[in-house]
């Protein structure tokens, strides 16, 4: 059975309160018991000293003058007290009527100070006794009475009383402490239960708000007015997570729509070409031209699908980065060769500035992907008869690749969107079917996988530049 947070808090607090109250009650009980026993012992000692003051040593004999004292508690009925006095030789010189012919246990020790002890009284009741060694008063010829003179024997007195009053008081104290402790725990649990329920109301509201979030509308944000400080970070993190989920779902919907649009256009062109060609018999050269056109369209679709697969691997961090020594200048020259003919056809002025010492340890495949796409982007988007400038240089711990083309049609704000999937500067998608709109998206993802960074700067009507910076060596684990 899974307990609620409120039940756990109340139960743990109740146990803690019970432990504290038991400890406090036990300490109070011990203090009260010791105080009552000490008070009981002092009363016995005062009584014993009173009786000791009535014993006189006169003419070599012990004279006990207890007649003037109150001996009612030592009567042989009810619940009496007991009193017995011994001489040094062990002979009994006084025995209270309550003892009859019975003797109290004579202490074997010869302590000079009073000794208190618990005992069982002759009638079987629990009690306590005080052992008081003393010397009787001496009545000399001058009439002075003084104890402690040479030759005066030392007597031992034992006075014993039942502890029933003390035991009754302690029993009553136990009941009071138990009742007060139980009531305190019950009241504390009740108050705590109310406080916990009120304190956990924001948690309940938070749970209801989370349950109300619909996957179809992730724009909802959680707001719990009056939430305690401990819940504020949780709410903030949940709202941040909802924001990320909303953005991810929006990207997924937009991506699906873009893929459908991008594939529909070349496939529609392919279908139209085939339908027109099959509408009537044609000469063999026309069929070959149609097949070549269809082949180019299928190659474009295949390239787009390949780019999507690479993006999927990069997004899922499944692309293995295998570092090896690569020369950036050599990679640029190799990637430029397939583009040189297209650049010449568009009458572009090309400036390749490739410094030596541009070796780095990185993944050759991903680096080639980055270089090919930034070069192709420059050749495709440069204005007719414009220029393309490529520069590779080495810095302190990093390698820089800058690729710029003239005739930019994008402002700086628009240029910040070039890494989005299927984004094009022409809102009418005039290039659809020719370019997939994924090249620079691949560049951004690949550079991130290589622990580098890429920055785009653009001036409308001026230059569009892509700056890629990669570390010379991969970062340690």
MIKEZA-452991 format. One line per 8 residues: number of its first residue (from 1); their letters; for each residue x, y, z of C-alpha. Coordinates in pm, 1 decimal. Example, Ala and Ser with C-alpha at 12.3 -4.5 7.8 and 13.67 -1.06 7.14 Angstrom:
BEGIN
1	AS	1230.0 -450.0 780.0 ~ 1367.0 -106.0 714.0
//
This chain:
BEGIN
1	XXXXXXXX	0.0 0.0 0.0 ~ 140.2 335.3 -103.6 ~ 98.3 601.3 165.2 ~ 31.2 963.4 77.9 ~ 284.0 1234.3 153.9 ~ 49.5 1386.1 412.8 ~ 7.6 1053.3 593.3 ~ 382.5 999.7 596.8
9	XXXXXXXX	445.7 1346.7 737.2 ~ 182.4 1308.2 1009.3 ~ 295.8 956.1 1100.5 ~ 664.2 1045.2 1116.2 ~ 593.0 1360.3 1315.7 ~ 365.9 1169.6 1553.5 ~ 636.2 911.1 1612.3 ~ 893.2 1184.8 1667.2
17	XXXXXXXX	662.8 1373.4 1904.3 ~ 587.5 1052.8 2094.1 ~ 957.7 976.5 2132.5 ~ 1028.5 1329.9 2255.3 ~ 735.7 1324.5 2497.6 ~ 831.9 981.0 2629.4 ~ 1187.8 1098.1 2685.6 ~ 1068.9 1420.4 2850.4
25	XXXXXXXX	814.9 1231.7 3061.5 ~ 1075.2 977.6 3168.0 ~ 1317.4 1254.2 3264.4 ~ 1044.5 1437.9 3458.1 ~ 938.8 1116.1 3629.9 ~ 1295.4 1038.6 3735.6 ~ 1342.0 1392.5 3868.5 ~ 1013.6 1379.8 4059.7
33	XXXXXXXX	1088.0 1032.3 4193.9 ~ 1433.6 1133.8 4311.7 ~ 1289.3 1448.0 4468.8 ~ 1014.6 1260.3 4650.6 ~ 1253.2 988.8 4768.6 ~ 1500.7 1251.8 4886.4 ~ 1224.3 1434.1 5072.3 ~ 1108.2 1104.2 5223.7
41	XXXXXXXX	1464.3 1017.5 5331.3 ~ 1523.6 1359.5 5486.8 ~ 1203.8 1330.5 5687.9 ~ 1318.8 988.0 5815.1 ~ 1661.5 1126.0 5897.6 ~ 1512.4 1418.2 6091.7 ~ 1292.5 1174.4 6282.4 ~ 1589.7 945.2 6353.3
49	XXXXXXXX	1798.8 1235.7 6479.1 ~ 1510.5 1342.4 6703.4 ~ 1506.2 996.2 6858.3 ~ 1887.4 993.5 6881.7 ~ 1875.1 1318.8 7076.9 ~ 1656.7 1145.7 7335.6 ~ 1920.3 877.2 7413.1 ~ 2149.6 955.7 7708.0
57	XXXXXXXX	2457.8 785.2 7848.4 ~ 2448.2 818.2 8224.3 ~ 2647.1 638.9 8492.9 ~ 2781.6 391.2 8238.5 ~ 2435.4 298.8 8116.2 ~ 2221.1 380.4 7816.1 ~ 1911.0 573.2 7913.9 ~ 1645.1 592.6 7641.7
65	XXXXXXXX	1389.4 861.4 7706.9 ~ 1137.4 806.9 7422.5 ~ 832.4 853.4 7644.0 ~ 811.3 1223.3 7568.1 ~ 821.3 1158.7 7190.6 ~ 533.5 1066.2 6960.1 ~ 550.7 688.5 6911.6 ~ 208.2 651.6 6752.1
73	XXXXXXXX	347.0 549.9 6412.0 ~ 543.3 267.7 6574.2 ~ 234.8 98.2 6726.2 ~ 178.6 -268.3 6649.8 ~ -125.0 -216.7 6424.3 ~ -210.8 -68.8 6085.3 ~ 88.4 11.5 5867.7 ~ 345.6 106.2 6128.4
81	XXXXXXXX	699.5 234.3 6106.8 ~ 984.1 45.0 6268.1 ~ 1265.5 156.7 6498.6 ~ 1552.0 -40.3 6648.2 ~ 1871.1 60.7 6830.5 ~ 2184.1 -151.2 6878.0 ~ 2487.7 -111.5 7099.7 ~ 2837.4 -169.8 6962.6
89	XXXXXXXX	2842.7 -528.5 7088.4 ~ 2530.5 -604.6 6886.8 ~ 2288.1 -617.5 7174.3 ~ 1952.2 -451.1 7124.3 ~ 1880.3 -160.4 7354.5 ~ 1547.9 -59.8 7197.3 ~ 1289.6 -221.1 6972.7 ~ 967.5 -44.5 6869.4
97	XXXXXXXX	634.8 -210.3 6959.0 ~ 566.0 -261.9 6587.9 ~ 856.2 -508.2 6569.7 ~ 739.2 -731.1 6850.0 ~ 1005.5 -1000.5 6878.0 ~ 1126.6 -939.1 6520.9 ~ 1452.4 -761.9 6448.2 ~ 1537.0 -535.3 6161.8
105	XXXXXXXX	1842.1 -627.2 5958.9 ~ 2141.8 -487.0 6142.9 ~ 2380.8 -314.8 5902.5 ~ 2722.3 -475.6 5880.9 ~ 2902.8 -157.7 5775.8 ~ 3047.6 86.7 6022.6 ~ 2972.5 402.7 5825.5 ~ 2986.6 725.1 6018.0
113	XXXXXXXX	2730.9 902.1 5796.5 ~ 2361.2 816.3 5758.7 ~ 2291.6 547.0 5500.9 ~ 1960.0 516.0 5312.0 ~ 1841.2 198.0 5144.5 ~ 1531.7 33.4 5004.0 ~ 1401.9 -271.9 5185.7 ~ 1108.3 -499.8 5247.3
121	XXXXXXXX	949.9 -424.5 5583.5 ~ 877.8 -705.0 5830.8 ~ 508.4 -699.7 5730.1 ~ 602.3 -742.9 5363.1 ~ 545.6 -386.4 5249.0 ~ 806.2 -203.7 5039.6 ~ 985.5 61.8 5235.0 ~ 1300.5 253.9 5297.4
129	XXXXXXXX	1526.7 277.6 5599.3 ~ 1791.1 508.7 5736.5 ~ 2089.8 375.7 5929.3 ~ 2214.4 641.1 6174.7 ~ 2532.6 581.1 6378.0 ~ 2542.1 815.0 6681.1 ~ 2675.3 862.8 7032.0 ~ 2428.2 932.6 7311.1
137	XXXXXXXX	2433.6 1245.5 7519.5 ~ 2654.4 1229.0 7827.4 ~ 2522.5 1382.1 8147.9 ~ 2834.2 1479.6 8354.7 ~ 2841.6 1598.4 8714.1 ~ 2816.0 1960.5 8610.1 ~ 2488.0 1887.3 8441.5 ~ 2617.6 1935.7 8089.9
145	XXXXXXXX	2522.4 1683.3 7826.8 ~ 2761.4 1641.5 7533.6 ~ 2817.9 1352.5 7292.4 ~ 3154.1 1238.6 7165.5 ~ 3341.1 1203.4 7495.8 ~ 3594.4 921.6 7538.8 ~ 3442.3 595.8 7659.5 ~ 3095.1 673.2 7528.1
153	XXXXXXXX	2968.3 382.9 7312.6 ~ 2850.1 433.8 6952.9 ~ 2493.3 322.3 6892.2 ~ 2331.2 229.2 6562.2 ~ 1973.3 326.5 6494.5 ~ 1763.0 196.2 6206.6 ~ 1433.8 368.5 6129.9 ~ 1217.6 215.8 5856.9
161	XXXXXXXX	897.3 340.8 5699.5 ~ 667.0 217.2 5427.4 ~ 688.6 398.9 5095.6 ~ 320.6 360.1 5007.9 ~ 257.0 739.1 4995.7 ~ 556.0 791.0 4768.0 ~ 458.0 494.3 4550.0 ~ 100.9 622.3 4523.1
169	XXXXXXXX	221.7 967.9 4424.3 ~ 456.0 819.7 4162.2 ~ 180.0 596.6 4024.9 ~ -48.6 897.4 3996.5 ~ 232.1 1092.6 3830.2 ~ 276.2 810.7 3577.8 ~ -91.7 820.4 3488.2 ~ -88.9 1198.9 3455.4
177	XXXXXXXX	222.6 1194.8 3237.6 ~ 79.4 919.5 3017.6 ~ -255.0 1096.2 2980.1 ~ -94.8 1433.0 2909.3 ~ 152.3 1276.4 2663.4 ~ -120.1 1084.8 2477.9 ~ -339.6 1394.0 2462.2 ~ -45.8 1604.0 2341.7
185	XXXXXXXX	35.8 1353.7 2065.7 ~ -329.9 1336.8 1960.2 ~ -366.3 1715.0 1953.1 ~ -33.9 1751.8 1769.7 ~ -143.2 1494.7 1510.2 ~ -473.7 1674.7 1459.1 ~ -312.9 2015.1 1423.9 ~ -41.1 1874.3 1200.3
193	XXXXXXXX	-295.5 1695.0 982.0 ~ -481.7 2019.9 922.8 ~ -155.5 2207.5 860.1 ~ -25.2 1939.3 622.0 ~ -350.2 1931.7 424.6 ~ -336.9 2307.5 386.2 ~ 32.4 2299.8 305.1 ~ -15.3 2031.6 37.9
201	XXXXXXXX	-300.6 2207.9 -139.1 ~ -55.8 2362.1 -391.1 ~ 70.6 2009.8 -467.1 ~ -284.7 1898.0 -538.9 ~ -344.7 2199.6 -761.5 ~ -16.7 2128.4 -938.6 ~ -121.6 1767.0 -1000.8 ~ -458.7 1880.5 -1140.9
209	XXXXXXXX	-293.3 2138.7 -1365.7 ~ -53.4 1875.8 -1499.0 ~ -343.7 1637.0 -1562.2 ~ -523.9 1911.6 -1756.3 ~ -235.3 1952.3 -2001.6 ~ -351.2 1815.3 -2337.3 ~ -107.6 1680.1 -2593.9 ~ -308.9 1859.0 -2861.3
217	XXXXXXXX	-246.0 2197.6 -2696.9 ~ 91.7 2229.8 -2528.7 ~ 67.5 2607.6 -2502.0 ~ -81.3 2566.3 -2152.6 ~ 147.4 2675.0 -1872.2 ~ 122.0 2575.3 -1508.0 ~ 53.2 2850.1 -1255.3 ~ -8.1 2773.7 -886.5
225	XXXXXXXX	-80.8 3096.3 -695.6 ~ 63.5 3097.5 -346.5 ~ 291.2 2800.9 -414.8 ~ 561.3 2750.8 -149.5 ~ 920.8 2829.0 -234.8 ~ 1003.5 2456.3 -259.2 ~ 754.4 2410.1 -545.5 ~ 854.5 2716.2 -747.5
233	XXXXXXXX	1162.3 2547.9 -908.7 ~ 949.2 2242.0 -991.9 ~ 683.0 2458.6 -1156.9 ~ 946.8 2654.2 -1348.2 ~ 1109.3 2332.8 -1472.5 ~ 772.7 2189.7 -1574.8 ~ 687.3 2504.1 -1769.9 ~ 1030.7 2494.3 -1932.0
241	XXXXXXXX	972.2 2129.8 -2025.8 ~ 628.2 2213.4 -2165.9 ~ 784.8 2491.0 -2370.8 ~ 1040.9 2251.7 -2512.9 ~ 773.0 1992.0 -2587.2 ~ 558.7 2254.0 -2758.5 ~ 852.0 2368.0 -2970.2 ~ 941.4 2006.9 -3055.1
249	XXXXXXXX	583.1 1926.6 -3157.2 ~ 565.9 2241.8 -3367.6 ~ 893.3 2151.4 -3537.7 ~ 764.2 1801.2 -3599.7 ~ 440.6 1928.7 -3755.6 ~ 627.7 2185.8 -3963.3 ~ 884.7 1925.7 -4065.0 ~ 616.5 1681.6 -4178.1
257	XXXXXXXX	444.1 1954.5 -4377.1 ~ 772.1 2069.0 -4531.7 ~ 875.7 1715.0 -4626.4 ~ 537.4 1656.2 -4788.0 ~ 564.9 1982.1 -4980.2 ~ 925.1 1925.8 -5086.8 ~ 854.6 1572.1 -5208.5 ~ 525.1 1659.9 -5373.4
265	XXXXXXXX	680.3 1913.4 -5609.6 ~ 945.2 1689.4 -5773.2 ~ 709.4 1391.5 -5776.4 ~ 441.9 1604.1 -5942.1 ~ 698.6 1715.8 -6198.6 ~ 801.6 1354.8 -6255.4 ~ 439.5 1248.3 -6304.2 ~ 361.9 1537.0 -6538.6
273	XXXXXXXX	670.6 1463.0 -6749.0 ~ 578.4 1096.8 -6781.2 ~ 212.1 1170.9 -6860.4 ~ 305.0 1419.7 -7132.3 ~ 557.0 1178.1 -7280.9 ~ 304.8 891.8 -7282.7 ~ 27.2 1104.2 -7433.0 ~ 141.5 1018.0 -7788.0
281	XXXXXXXX	418.3 827.2 -7960.4 ~ 745.4 1017.5 -7978.1 ~ 1083.8 974.7 -8144.2 ~ 1357.6 795.6 -7951.6 ~ 1558.8 1116.6 -7877.9 ~ 1257.5 1269.3 -7701.2 ~ 1217.6 957.4 -7489.0 ~ 1584.0 973.3 -7392.4
289	XXXXXXXX	1547.6 1342.5 -7298.9 ~ 1242.7 1260.9 -7085.5 ~ 1424.9 977.7 -6911.2 ~ 1721.0 1205.5 -6839.7 ~ 1486.7 1467.9 -6691.9 ~ 1317.9 1203.7 -6476.7 ~ 1657.6 1076.8 -6363.4 ~ 1757.2 1424.4 -6246.1
297	XXXXXXXX	1433.4 1456.1 -6050.1 ~ 1482.8 1117.6 -5881.3 ~ 1841.8 1212.1 -5798.0 ~ 1714.5 1528.8 -5628.0 ~ 1462.1 1325.2 -5427.6 ~ 1730.7 1072.0 -5333.9 ~ 1962.5 1353.3 -5220.7 ~ 1687.0 1500.0 -5005.6
305	XXXXXXXX	1613.8 1162.3 -4845.9 ~ 1984.0 1105.8 -4782.8 ~ 2006.7 1447.0 -4615.7 ~ 1705.4 1364.4 -4400.1 ~ 1866.7 1038.7 -4289.0 ~ 2189.6 1217.9 -4198.1 ~ 1991.3 1478.9 -4005.2 ~ 1803.8 1207.6 -3818.6
313	XXXXXXXX	2131.9 1044.4 -3713.3 ~ 2276.4 1379.5 -3604.7 ~ 1961.1 1467.9 -3411.1 ~ 1967.4 1133.0 -3231.6 ~ 2341.6 1167.7 -3165.0 ~ 2390.1 838.2 -3349.9 ~ 2654.1 972.3 -3586.6 ~ 2985.8 830.8 -3470.1
321	XXXXXXXX	3260.3 1093.1 -3467.5 ~ 3587.8 921.4 -3556.3 ~ 3880.4 1158.5 -3531.5 ~ 4167.3 1143.0 -3775.9 ~ 4421.3 1389.6 -3908.8 ~ 4266.5 1592.5 -4191.7 ~ 4391.9 1888.9 -4395.0 ~ 4118.4 2151.0 -4432.1
329	XXXXXXXX	4283.4 2306.8 -4740.5 ~ 4294.4 1972.0 -4919.5 ~ 3931.4 1903.1 -4824.1 ~ 3824.1 2241.1 -4967.3 ~ 4006.3 2179.3 -5297.9 ~ 3853.8 1832.7 -5326.2 ~ 3502.6 1964.0 -5258.9 ~ 3547.0 2252.5 -5504.9
337	XXXXXXXX	3629.0 2037.1 -5807.3 ~ 3267.9 1922.5 -5875.7 ~ 3150.5 2284.1 -5834.2 ~ 3411.6 2452.1 -6054.5 ~ 3218.9 2386.8 -6376.2 ~ 2896.2 2532.0 -6230.8 ~ 3083.0 2837.8 -6104.0 ~ 3234.7 2890.3 -6446.2
345	XXXXXXXX	2894.6 2852.4 -6612.0 ~ 2762.3 3132.8 -6389.1 ~ 3071.9 3343.6 -6462.7 ~ 3167.4 3365.6 -6095.3 ~ 3499.6 3507.7 -5983.5 ~ 3647.8 3261.4 -5737.0 ~ 3914.6 3346.7 -5478.2 ~ 4054.9 3044.3 -5290.1
353	XXXXXXXX	4285.7 3155.6 -5008.1 ~ 4399.0 2836.5 -4837.3 ~ 4682.5 2886.6 -4588.4 ~ 4916.0 2606.5 -4502.3 ~ 4907.6 2449.4 -4158.8 ~ 4532.1 2393.9 -4155.8 ~ 4557.1 2035.0 -4035.5 ~ 4321.1 1924.9 -3758.8
361	XXXXXXXX	4203.4 1607.4 -3587.4 ~ 3835.5 1560.9 -3665.5 ~ 3585.7 1339.1 -3845.5 ~ 3672.5 1351.7 -4216.5 ~ 3321.6 1254.9 -4330.5 ~ 3143.7 1526.1 -4130.7 ~ 3406.8 1784.0 -4224.3 ~ 3357.5 1699.6 -4592.8
369	XXXXXXXX	2980.7 1734.7 -4547.7 ~ 3026.2 2082.2 -4398.6 ~ 3269.4 2200.8 -4667.4 ~ 3062.1 2067.9 -4960.9 ~ 2741.7 2232.7 -4841.3 ~ 2886.9 2576.4 -4762.5 ~ 3068.0 2582.9 -5098.8 ~ 2758.0 2470.7 -5287.8
377	XXXXXXXX	2548.7 2730.1 -5104.1 ~ 2789.5 3005.2 -5215.2 ~ 2793.3 2892.9 -5580.2 ~ 2414.4 2856.2 -5598.0 ~ 2321.6 3184.6 -5427.3 ~ 2589.6 3417.3 -5566.6 ~ 2455.6 3664.0 -5820.3 ~ 2526.1 3593.3 -6188.9
385	XXXXXXXX	2876.3 3719.7 -6266.4 ~ 2941.4 3780.7 -5897.1 ~ 3216.1 3645.3 -5675.5 ~ 3285.5 3363.3 -5429.2 ~ 3558.0 3400.4 -5167.8 ~ 3692.3 3103.4 -4969.1 ~ 3951.6 3136.3 -4694.1 ~ 4094.0 2866.6 -4465.7
393	XXXXXXXX	4324.7 2977.7 -4184.7 ~ 4474.0 2849.5 -3860.9 ~ 4430.9 3016.6 -3522.6 ~ 4528.7 2947.3 -3164.1 ~ 4390.3 2599.0 -3108.1 ~ 4131.1 2624.6 -3384.4 ~ 4083.4 2628.4 -3762.1 ~ 3864.4 2885.1 -3941.5
401	XXXXXXXX	3679.2 2843.0 -4270.5 ~ 3512.2 3151.6 -4419.3 ~ 3300.7 3121.5 -4735.7 ~ 3140.5 3437.2 -4877.7 ~ 2938.6 3511.7 -5189.4 ~ 2817.7 3836.4 -5341.6 ~ 2458.8 3925.1 -5420.7 ~ 2304.6 3842.9 -5084.7
409	XXXXXXXX	1925.9 3876.3 -5079.3 ~ 1898.5 3835.7 -4701.4 ~ 1913.2 4080.7 -4415.4 ~ 2099.6 3987.1 -4097.0 ~ 1772.5 3895.2 -3925.3 ~ 1672.9 3669.5 -4213.0 ~ 2020.5 3514.9 -4224.6 ~ 1974.6 3388.5 -3868.1
417	XXXXXXXX	1709.3 3147.8 -4002.5 ~ 1921.1 2977.1 -4267.4 ~ 1992.5 2678.7 -4039.7 ~ 1622.0 2596.7 -4006.4 ~ 1504.4 2299.6 -4207.9 ~ 1357.3 2375.2 -4551.6 ~ 1391.4 2749.7 -4493.3 ~ 1455.4 2959.0 -4801.8
425	XXXXXXXX	1496.8 3327.7 -4851.6 ~ 1233.9 3322.7 -5126.7 ~ 899.3 3279.7 -4953.8 ~ 744.7 3157.4 -5277.9 ~ 985.6 2862.2 -5280.8 ~ 1108.7 2933.5 -5629.8 ~ 1390.7 2693.6 -5579.2 ~ 1174.2 2402.3 -5474.7
433	XXXXXXXX	1265.3 2095.5 -5668.3 ~ 1616.3 2221.5 -5730.2 ~ 1754.9 2243.5 -5378.3 ~ 1629.8 2062.1 -5071.6 ~ 1669.8 2347.8 -4823.7 ~ 1861.1 2116.5 -4590.3 ~ 2221.6 2197.7 -4678.4 ~ 2288.5 2461.5 -4413.6
441	XXXXXXXX	2079.1 2268.0 -4162.1 ~ 2323.1 1981.4 -4211.1 ~ 2611.9 2225.1 -4169.5 ~ 2479.2 2348.4 -3834.0 ~ 2418.7 1997.5 -3698.3 ~ 2752.7 1862.0 -3822.1 ~ 2951.7 2155.1 -3680.4 ~ 2781.3 2103.6 -3344.3
449	XXXXXXXX	2872.1 1732.8 -3356.1 ~ 3234.7 1835.8 -3419.9 ~ 3228.3 2065.7 -3112.0 ~ 3263.4 2374.1 -3330.9 ~ 3047.8 2677.1 -3402.2 ~ 2912.3 2842.1 -3714.4 ~ 2813.0 3207.0 -3760.7 ~ 2636.2 3372.1 -4054.2
457	XXXXXXXX	2664.4 3739.9 -4145.4 ~ 2471.4 3900.9 -4429.3 ~ 2418.5 4243.6 -4580.1 ~ 2130.4 4271.9 -4820.1 ~ 2274.0 4345.2 -5163.6 ~ 2623.7 4282.4 -5029.4 ~ 2804.4 3971.9 -4906.9 ~ 2666.7 3662.3 -4741.0
465	XXXXXXXX	2938.2 3491.5 -4530.7 ~ 2946.2 3165.7 -4338.3 ~ 3218.4 3139.9 -4073.6 ~ 3294.3 2790.8 -3941.3 ~ 3535.2 2746.8 -3649.3 ~ 3650.8 2398.2 -3547.3 ~ 3891.2 2289.2 -3272.2 ~ 4226.6 2151.8 -3383.6
473	XXXXX	4180.8 1856.2 -3151.9 ~ 3864.9 1700.1 -3013.0 ~ 3781.4 1780.4 -2653.0 ~ 3880.9 1520.5 -2395.0 ~ 3621.4 1287.1 -2238.1
//
